[in-house]
Amino acid sequence: MHGPPLAGWLLMALSAAVGTYCLWGTRAGAAGERRAAGGDALMGLGMAVMAVPAPALDIRPWGPAALAVVFGVAALRSLGRARRHPGARAPGGEGVSSPHLHHAVGAFAMVYMSLAMAGSPAPPAPVHGGHATAGHQPAGAPLLTGLLLLYFAVYVLRSVRGLVPVPAVAAGGPGRPAVTNACRLSMGIGMLAMLVTM
C-alpha cells in the first residue's frame, strides 16, 4: 500500500480486528449468516495483509498473484450466490440489495488492487526522516479506480445512514447485527482508503 506508513499500520490493525471478529462470527447463526461472516472475514484479513506498508512487508512477487487468485475465486462464488438469491437484502435492509453482490464487488476490487500491486515498482528505500526518494506513481486504471471509489463511497454513506438510528440501544444495548454492520462500514471505509492510495 502506498501512503504514509502510519496510515497503513492503522488500517492493517483495524482490518485485522474486523476480520478476526467476523471469523469468530462464523461459529454461530444460520448457514447464510455464517457464509456472510466468512466472506467478511476473508475481506478483512485480506485487507490487513494488503495494508501493511510495503517497506515493512513486500509480498511480491508471489503475494499479489496469490491474493488475486483467492479473491477471484471468492468473487465468482459470491456472484453465483447472488444469481441464486437475487431478492436477498443486506442485513438491516440497508446498502446494496444483495450482500452477495457487495461481496463480489469487494472481492473484485481486491483482485484489481492485487494486480495493481504486482505491477507497481518496488518501494523506494527510505531516506532520513522516513521519506522516500521517489514520488508516488499511481497504480491501476484511473477510470476503474474512480468507479470503485464511487461505489464504496455510496456504500459507506448508505451504511452510515442505516446505523444512525440505533433502536437496539434503547432496548438494552447494541446487538450482533449492529456490530456486524459497523464492521462492514469499517471495511468500506478501509477499502476507500486503500483505493485512494492507488
Disulfide bonds with the S-S distance in Angstrom:
none
